[in-house]
Amino acid sequence: MTEPAATTAREGATEIARSFVDARQQARALPGFPGPLPRSLDEGYRIQEAAIGLWPAKVVGWKIGKVPPAVQAEVGETRLVGPIFAGNVQRPAAGEPGVFATIPGGFSAVEAEVVIRLAKDAPPDKLDWTPEEALDLVDAFLIGCEAAGSPLATINELGPRVVVSDFGNNAGLILGPAIPGWRDADPSALTCRTLVNGVEVGTGSAANLEGGPAGCLAWILGHTARRGRPLRAGDLVTTGQLTGIHDVRPGDEAIIDFGALGQVRCTATIAQAK
């Protein structure tokens, strides 16, 4: 790409990013994608990077999402990533619900997650990791609920290039109890179900994740290092939805139930402009 073309691409990415950031901060839905659709995941991540620079909080973690199998070969990847920001992580008291502030007319859903918290900084120059190496950085596995949200209602329908451009369709994270014996836990034993308004809407386990939680962590360690954003001690990583992507609207109540391991509760409300 020539320098004028590169400059134009950067400016275009920044304008799209600003549209998403403004809409999120104003709790305002977007009628459509605010510019030309990104042609690749790299273009989507260029927009994401611009938006991270515009967001008034630091990144404290990352969500991992799955690229739909039908387009994995086309985009050259099986997973995608979005940032989680300080101020968007909730740790409710035991038995109390977290709050998911949804944008009317946008996209909002809950996802059951196994969340990994790091104990150590990752070396910035290490780009390839095994699951075993990745686990050596871990402080804890926790139960969690990802608040998947965007001001763009059609974000998932438009595909992974668009999903990554708007923070990976992430609007926050609600943390639950730590998982005991996480290092030796069989992913198939980490089972859960999701209920919305008391109705079971999905079941699954960490065995649904490509490589299990440790394999997901190994992958994102490489991804973030290549972006110049190596993971740091205290960072949180959501490893991917276990039971599906479950739409919620203001007034809905969701429960992520891991049985004997505990629950995460969530109440959906209407977002207010910041």
C-alpha positions in Angstrom: 0.0 0.0 0.0 1.4 3.4 -1.0 1.8 6.1 1.7 -1.2 8.2 0.5 -3.4 5.0 0.4 -2.2 4.0 3.8 -3.0 7.4 5.2 -6.5 7.2 3.7 -7.0 3.8 5.2 -6.0 4.9 8.6 -8.2 8.0 8.5 -11.1 5.8 7.3 -10.5 3.3 10.2 -10.5 6.2 12.7 -13.7 7.6 11.4 -15.5 4.3 11.7 -14.0 3.7 15.1 -15.2 7.2 16.3 -18.7 6.4 15.1 -18.8 3.2 17.2 -17.2 4.8 20.2 -19.6 7.8 20.1 -22.6 5.5 19.7 -21.5 3.4 22.7 -20.9 6.4 24.9 -24.2 8.1 23.9 -26.1 4.8 24.3 -27.4 5.3 20.7 -28.0 2.6 18.1 -26.4 2.8 14.7 -28.7 2.3 11.7 -26.0 0.4 9.8 -22.2 -0.1 9.6 -20.7 3.5 9.6 -18.6 3.2 6.5 -17.3 0.7 4.0 -17.3 -2.8 5.3 -13.8 -4.1 6.3 -12.6 -6.5 3.6 -10.4 -8.6 5.9 -9.9 -9.4 9.6 -6.8 -7.2 9.5 -8.9 -4.2 8.4 -11.4 -5.0 11.1 -8.6 -5.0 13.7 -7.3 -1.7 12.3 -10.6 -0.2 13.2 -10.5 -1.9 16.6 -7.1 -0.5 17.4 -8.3 3.0 16.5 -11.3 2.5 18.7 -9.1 1.3 21.6 -7.2 4.6 21.3 -10.4 6.6 21.5 -11.9 4.8 24.4 -11.3 6.6 27.8 -10.3 3.5 29.8 -7.4 1.0 29.7 -7.7 -2.6 28.4 -7.9 -5.0 31.3 -8.7 -8.2 29.4 -9.8 -9.7 26.1 -12.7 -11.8 24.9 -12.3 -14.7 22.5 -15.0 -15.4 20.0 -15.4 -18.2 17.5 -15.4 -17.4 13.7 -18.3 -19.3 12.2 -17.0 -22.5 10.5 -18.6 -21.5 7.1 -16.2 -18.5 6.8 -13.1 -19.7 8.7 -11.3 -20.6 5.5 -12.3 -17.3 3.8 -10.9 -15.1 6.7 -8.0 -17.4 7.6 -8.8 -17.7 11.3 -11.0 -19.8 13.6 -11.1 -17.2 16.5 -11.5 -13.5 16.9 -10.7 -11.1 19.8 -12.1 -8.0 21.4 -10.9 -5.8 24.3 -12.5 -5.6 27.8 -12.1 -2.2 29.5 -11.6 -1.1 33.0 -15.0 0.0 34.3 -16.8 -2.8 32.3 -15.8 -5.6 34.7 -18.2 -6.4 37.5 -17.6 -8.6 40.6 -21.0 -8.7 42.3 -21.3 -9.9 45.9 -22.3 -13.5 46.3 -25.9 -14.0 45.2 -26.3 -10.5 43.8 -26.8 -9.9 40.1 -24.5 -8.0 37.8 -26.1 -5.3 35.5 -25.9 -5.4 31.7 -26.7 -2.0 30.3 -28.1 -2.6 26.8 -28.4 -0.1 24.0 -32.0 0.1 22.7 -32.1 -0.9 19.0 -28.6 -2.4 19.2 -27.3 -5.9 19.9 -27.3 -7.5 23.4 -26.8 -11.0 24.5 -25.3 -13.0 27.3 -22.7 -15.8 27.0 -21.5 -18.4 29.5 -17.8 -18.3 29.9 -14.8 -19.8 31.6 -12.6 -16.8 32.4 -8.8 -16.9 33.0 -7.0 -14.5 35.2 -3.2 -14.1 34.7 -0.7 -14.1 37.5 2.3 -13.0 35.5 3.2 -10.8 32.5 3.7 -12.6 29.2 7.1 -12.1 27.6 6.4 -9.5 24.8 8.7 -11.4 22.3 7.2 -14.8 22.7 4.8 -15.4 19.8 4.0 -19.1 20.0 2.7 -20.9 23.1 1.7 -24.4 24.1 -1.3 -24.9 26.4 1.1 -26.1 29.1 3.3 -23.0 28.8 0.2 -20.9 28.9 -1.1 -22.4 32.1 2.1 -21.5 33.9 1.0 -17.8 33.6 -2.4 -18.4 35.2 -3.6 -17.2 38.6 -7.2 -18.6 38.4 -10.1 -19.9 36.3 -13.4 -18.3 37.1 -17.0 -18.6 36.1 -18.2 -15.6 34.1 -20.9 -14.0 31.9 -19.9 -12.0 28.9 -22.2 -9.1 28.1 -22.0 -9.2 24.3 -23.2 -5.9 23.1 -22.9 -3.3 20.3 -24.8 -0.3 19.0 -25.1 -2.2 15.7 -28.0 -4.7 15.8 -26.7 -6.6 12.7 -23.2 -7.0 13.9 -23.2 -10.8 14.0 -25.1 -11.0 10.7 -22.4 -8.9 9.0 -19.7 -11.4 10.0 -16.4 -11.6 11.8 -14.7 -8.7 10.0 -17.4 -6.4 11.4 -17.5 -8.1 14.8 -13.8 -7.4 15.4 -14.2 -3.8 14.3 -16.5 -3.0 17.2 -14.6 -4.4 20.2 -15.4 -7.9 19.2 -19.0 -7.3 20.1 -18.1 -7.0 23.8 -19.8 -4.7 26.3 -18.5 -6.1 29.6 -17.9 -9.0 31.9 -19.5 -10.2 35.0 -17.3 -12.5 37.2 -18.4 -15.3 39.4 -16.6 -17.7 41.8 -13.2 -19.2 41.1 -13.0 -22.8 39.9 -11.1 -25.0 42.3 -8.6 -27.4 40.8 -8.5 -25.5 37.6 -5.1 -26.8 36.4 -6.3 -30.4 36.3 -9.9 -29.8 35.4 -11.2 -31.8 32.5 -12.9 -29.4 30.1 -15.8 -31.8 29.6 -16.4 -31.6 33.4 -16.9 -27.8 33.3 -20.5 -28.0 32.3 -23.1 -25.2 32.5 -26.5 -24.0 31.4 -27.9 -20.6 30.6 -31.4 -19.5 31.7 -33.2 -16.3 30.6 -36.2 -15.4 32.6 -36.1 -18.8 34.2 -36.2 -20.7 30.9 -33.2 -22.8 29.9 -31.9 -21.5 26.6 -28.6 -23.5 26.2 -26.3 -26.0 27.7 -22.7 -26.9 27.1 -19.2 -27.4 28.5 -15.6 -26.1 28.1 -15.0 -29.1 25.9 -16.8 -27.1 23.2 -13.8 -24.7 23.0 -11.1 -25.4 20.5 -8.2 -26.8 22.5 -10.1 -26.2 25.8 -9.5 -23.1 27.9 -5.8 -23.7 28.0 -5.6 -23.9 24.2 -7.6 -20.7 23.9 -5.2 -18.9 26.3 -2.2 -20.2 24.3 -3.7 -18.8 21.1 -4.5 -15.3 22.5 -1.1 -15.0 24.0 0.4 -15.2 20.5 -2.3 -13.0 19.0 -1.9 -10.2 21.5 1.9 -10.4 21.4 1.8 -10.0 17.6 -0.3 -6.8 18.0 2.2 -5.4 20.5 -0.2 -5.9 23.4 1.2 -8.8 25.4 -1.0 -10.0 28.2 -0.2 -8.7 31.7 -0.6 -9.9 35.3 -4.2 -9.4 36.3 -5.6 -9.5 32.8 -8.8 -11.4 32.2 -9.5 -13.6 29.2 -12.9 -15.0 28.3 -12.3 -18.2 26.5 -15.5 -18.4 24.4 -19.2 -19.1 24.8 -20.1 -22.5 26.1 -23.9 -22.6 25.6 -24.6 -20.2 22.7 -25.3 -16.5 22.2 -28.5 -15.7 24.0 -30.4 -12.4 23.2 -31.5 -10.3 26.2 -33.6 -7.1 26.4 -34.1 -4.6 29.2 -35.9 -6.3 32.1 -34.6 -9.8 31.3 -32.8 -11.8 34.0 -30.1 -14.3 33.0 -28.4 -17.0 35.1 -25.2 -18.8 34.1 -25.3 -22.0 36.2 -22.2 -24.1 36.6 -23.9 -26.4 39.1 -21.8 -27.1 42.2 -19.2 -24.6 41.0 -21.6 -21.7 41.3 -23.7 -19.2 39.3 -23.5 -15.8 37.8 -26.7 -13.7 37.6 -27.3 -10.8 35.3 -30.1 -8.2 35.0 -30.5 -6.3 31.7 -31.2 -2.6 31.9 -31.3 0.4 29.5 -28.0 2.0 28.9 -27.6 5.7 29.6 -25.4 8.2 27.9 -22.0 8.6 29.6 
